[in-house]
């Protein structure tokens, strides 16, 4: 019987790493309670990845981004009531 090599999952791309980090912030209990999150680009993150992520978030219904003078982005959202 041959030894089976453990399969390795591919590492997330740099963009996926940025998205996962931001997702954790947005899904935090504090952010969910206030329906807002303050986001900052990490130094090691690509400006292009950051811009792409913000553009995708901005295209989401019921979401507003406010760009701050300190480089942060304040994210606000509303949860529409179902009929």
C-alpha positions as CSV (number, residue, x, y, z in Angstrom):
1,X,0.0,0.0,0.0
2,X,1.5,3.3,-1.0
3,X,1.6,6.2,1.4
4,X,-0.9,8.8,0.4
5,X,0.5,12.3,0.4
6,X,-1.7,14.8,2.2
7,X,-3.4,17.1,-0.4
8,X,-2.5,20.7,0.1
9,X,-5.0,23.4,-0.4
10,X,-3.7,26.2,-2.6
11,X,-2.7,29.3,-0.6
12,X,-5.1,32.2,-1.0
13,X,-4.0,34.9,-3.5
14,X,-3.0,38.3,-2.1
15,X,-6.4,39.7,-3.1
16,X,-8.1,36.8,-1.3
17,X,-6.0,37.5,1.8
18,X,-7.2,41.2,1.8
19,X,-10.8,40.1,1.3
20,X,-10.6,37.6,4.1
21,X,-9.1,40.1,6.5
22,X,-11.8,42.7,5.7
23,X,-14.5,40.0,5.9
24,X,-13.4,39.2,9.5
25,X,-13.7,42.9,10.4
26,X,-17.1,43.2,8.8
27,X,-18.4,40.0,10.5
28,X,-17.2,41.0,13.9
29,X,-19.8,41.3,16.6
30,X,-19.1,45.0,17.1
31,X,-19.4,45.8,13.3
32,X,-22.6,43.7,13.0
33,X,-24.2,45.5,16.0
34,X,-23.4,49.0,14.7
35,X,-23.8,48.0,11.0
36,X,-20.5,49.8,10.3
37,X,-16.8,49.1,10.1
38,X,-13.7,51.1,9.8
39,X,-11.2,49.7,7.3
40,X,-7.6,50.5,6.6
41,X,-5.3,49.1,4.0
42,X,-2.4,47.2,5.6
43,X,1.1,48.3,4.6
44,X,1.9,45.0,2.9
45,X,-1.3,44.9,0.8
46,X,-1.3,45.9,-2.8
47,X,-3.0,49.2,-3.6
48,X,-4.6,47.5,-6.7
49,X,-6.1,44.7,-4.5
50,X,-7.3,47.2,-2.0
51,X,-9.0,49.4,-4.7
52,X,-10.5,46.3,-6.4
53,X,-12.0,45.2,-3.1
54,X,-13.4,48.6,-2.3
55,X,-14.9,48.9,-5.8
56,X,-16.6,45.5,-5.3
57,X,-17.9,46.5,-1.9
58,X,-19.2,49.8,-3.2
59,X,-21.2,48.0,-5.9
60,X,-23.1,46.1,-3.2
61,X,-26.7,47.3,-2.6
62,X,-27.4,49.1,0.7
63,X,-23.7,49.7,1.4
64,X,-22.1,53.1,1.6
65,X,-18.3,53.9,1.8
66,X,-17.0,57.1,3.2
67,X,-13.4,57.9,2.5
68,X,-11.6,59.5,5.4
69,X,-8.8,62.0,5.4
70,X,-6.6,59.6,7.4
71,X,-6.8,57.0,4.7
72,X,-9.4,54.9,6.3
73,X,-12.7,53.9,4.8
74,X,-15.8,53.9,6.9
75,X,-18.3,51.2,5.7
76,X,-22.0,51.5,6.5
77,X,-24.8,49.2,5.6
78,X,-28.5,48.8,6.2
79,X,-30.4,45.5,6.3
80,X,-33.6,46.0,4.4
81,X,-36.8,44.7,6.1
82,X,-38.4,41.8,4.4
83,X,-42.1,42.1,3.5
